[in-house]
Amino acid sequence: MAQEKPVSQFKQSPNNSHSSSKLNSPASPSFPTTRMRRNRTDGWVRDMVAENHLSTSDLIWPVFVIEGTNKTEQIKTMPGVERVTIDILVKRAAEARDMGIPAIAIFPALDGSCKTEYGEESYNPDNLVNRAIRAIKQDVPDIGVVADVALDPYTSHGHDGLIKDDKILNDESIEVLCKQALMQARAGVDVIAPSDMMDGRILHIRNILDQEGHEDVKIMSYAAKYASSFYGPFRDAVNSGNFLKGDKKTYQMNPANTDEALREVKLDINEGADMVMIKPGLPYLDVIYRVKQEFRMPTFAYNVSGEYAMIRQAADAGCLDYNKAIIEMLTSFKRAGADGILTYTSLDAAKIILD
């Protein structure tokens, strides 16, 4: 007599809960009927069932511009990132456009001679940023140009607003910010990005732009910008760190708060913001998620300099794979709800995506 073969504990038997009497019942969601690994067996199926997809159109490339011609400067605290002159920037804008990156964001690096207590250079119609805007829009008109609106690159004290008796002046700062935004609009900028966190500045900037016939210029508000320790390399890049007196905690947000972020975002939307941004990115994925769920507005994240430096320097030290790490990092922003990401990894990420 043949010996009966043992039945695997993973096989269905006639007397178990999946007997023929229950064939018309919904399948049990538990193992072994459900095997989550089935949809992970091959690359094609993983791509097909992916819940979030990263594309080059999700990227905005922040760039640093300096005076001069045909010159680049390495940024020590941001390996792989350079300051460049306008002529080189125009060529790089074209490269970004050709890779499907829809926009670049311009930040100036000025020497001390251009910095004053009241930041007058910020609204000089021929300042470095405005000349860069005009050059890019002339030679690469089909890439979007985003311009930062804040005074920290232009002030001798390194703050985003004007100061009196060690206090940041809100309303007086808005007057200067409006002048700055208007000069950028006249230069041909596509998106104004106020990063100063002064109360009410979105309303006043929107009003001055509309009054001057710049209704189509968009406002991407740094709506929830935190007083973060992750900005250090950026301040090196724009040459403001050595000038900063004190800190920015009286106008940038407390990292402990998220309900406050929703209030800030709501105010900016009501004042006329077309898009909102959360800054920094990685430590504030929960804020990105809450903002997107609450308002369903175009929502952006800034993958800031300190976040970039951690990844870049860890990769350079052999601690991780740079290419894999940046794609995983950028995908996390998409998963949190971001519609787009300002990131210094834009060109690197685009090459990986397009490969």
C-alpha positions, 0 to 999 in steps of 0.5 A: 500500500502506497504511503500517503504524502504529507500535506503542506501546511500551506496547501488547502485541504478539503476540510479547511476554511476554503472548502468547496462549500465556500467557493463563492465567498470572497477570498480571505485576505490572509496568507497564503491566499494573499501573498504581497510579494507577488507584485514585487517579483519583477521590475515591470510589475513593481513599476506598474503597481507603484503608487507614486511616480517621480518624473523630471517634471517634478523638479525645480533646480535651485541655482546660485549666480555670481558676478563676472564672466565664464566663472564657476566657484565650488561651494565647500559645504555643498560638494558638486554644487557651484556658483556660476556667472550668468553666461554659464547659467544660461547654458545650464538652464538650456541643459535643464530644459532639454532634460525635461526640468520645467523651472529653475530658481535663482539665488544671488551670491553677492560680496559685502560691498552690495550689502547694506542695512536696508538692502537697497540692492534687492530692488535695483532693476539691474541687479544680478538676479534681474540681469540673470532673469532677462538673460535666461528668458531671452535665450531659453524662453521655454524654461520657467524662472523662479526668483526668491523674494527676501532680503537676506542676500542683500542686507549687512545683517543677514536677515530677511527683513529690515531691523530696528533696535534688534527687532525685525520690522514686518510692515516696513520690510513688506514695502521693500519686498514689494519693490523687489518683486516688482523689479523681478516681474519687470525683468520677466520672471515667471514665478515670485517666491517670497521666502521672508515669512513676513506677515501679509506680504503675499497680499501686498505683493499680489496687489502691486503685481496686479496694479502694474499689469503683471497678473500672470506672474505667479506667486509660490509662497514659502508658506511654512518655512521653519527656523531650521538648522538645515540651512547652513550650507545655503547661507554659505552659498549666498554669502549671508551666513557670516553676516547673520546677526542673531537668529530668525526665530521671530519670523520663521516657524517653530519646528515643534508646530504643525497646526500653525503651518496650516494657519500660515498656509491658509492665510497665504492662499487667501492672500493670493498665493498660487502655490505653497511651499514647505521648507525644509523637506525631509524633517517636515514630510508630515507637514507636507502631507497635512497641507496637501490633504487640507487644501489640495493646492499645488504644494511644493517641498524644498529639499534644502542644502543641509539635506543635500549635504548629508546625502552627498557627503555620506555618499562621498564617504562610501556610506550609501549609493548616491543615485539610489538615495536621491531617488528614494529621497525625492520619492518620499516627497511625492509620497507625502503629497508634494507636486514638485520639489526644489532640489540641488539634485535635479540634474542628477535625478533627471539623468537617472530618471531618463536613463 
